[in-house]
């Protein structure tokens, strides 16, 4: 339990306002003279007590005590200081939602779900990121060339086709069980890579890992969208992405271990086993998605019952988002997956240098995600996505074509831009499909992105081998994001501030059930 005590001398109007219920980060209800409790907000417990004392000069001394406990597990520390600062002020007519929050008040349930999902996203982020960070060192031990690395990445990504089956099970039998099973199994599959005797076995273990992490990644965003309100979905996606990024950052910070010996990179693949106690804590608290529960209760499990026009609309949406995902991934995947190899071979970085570069240039991505998530709710998804993509592709391309300080600055610019695209674009998939198909549709979009990643990795690897310069290959692939910007502006709908059931009329009975 946290407590905040303040004493301020104010005029009578301000003192009178402090004695009224607050409608901001928390919605209060008055339960006595100067005593208020939280009715709605991201708290397990909230109570505010105010006392006043008139002074001889006509002013009023106001004493305020707030006791509270945030309902955001695992990642509550991200919000703790900002929330404490918010509660360390007397209420005023200007009191509203804080700048760092989504533009709607979080409920206890949505805050709890966001925190638990973020914990799982952290685990998935490490298991996904460790492969990217260590492939160049594994390839050295196994004697693999640049093109072999690209081919291995491609094979690993092709394995995510199997995630379609797992997500289909989640659409039918529940998100929670499949999500938790996929995260736990991915920890063991990642660890199996530590004992791989050759490149073929290593690739096989990580193909299984990628299938599981892809399944988990799809379901994390789906559950977040189904749990959050209409003006906080993109914000939640940004928090999940931030948590995943922190997991990936842990892999970066540990990368210097790979310099200790030719096989030292294997240590990093054992780390996910350390996260299993965290998984256990989350598993005991995570609830099934409220919209999935409502869909079961209303028997909304067969989209094929809907009209031919509705099916055609869903098919058009699936094609649109799948094609966009494929085109974007042709550039994005090699730009991130091959970066360590570029820094090591083309710029002469050691593992420690790579780790430092990654940490320094990736950390600003936190700003991009937070700003992108809030802007996507306030300004709209399309505008934020288009601007962010333009900034991101300019930065990443410039990074590969430069050296020295300019390379560092371009990398920071690229990370800022691409981080902001995550909430702006990442929320579209869950928003644009009904509950009964949400998981499968998003898995299909992800598979399309994987196909684009395979194409991009193969092209980048071949061009790099032919030209002897990965930077030129990345510059050629940068044409793809330019086309994505045009598609987003012209063809993407605006979904900000709309209920999922408004976007998907097929789910109207679900909204009616939840409101009842």
PyMOL commands that set and color helices and strands:
alter all, ss='L'
color gray80, all
select helices_A, chain A and resi 12-18+77-87+108-142+146-173+175-195+199-227+233-253+255-259+264-269+271-285+290-297+303-305+308-337+339-346+351-363+365-378+381-400+404-431+435-467+470-477+479-491+500-503+505-515
alter helices_A, ss='H'
color red, helices_A
select strands_A, chain A and resi 2-10+26-32+35-41+43-54+60-70
alter strands_A, ss='S'
color yellow, strands_A
deselect
rebuild
show_as cartoon
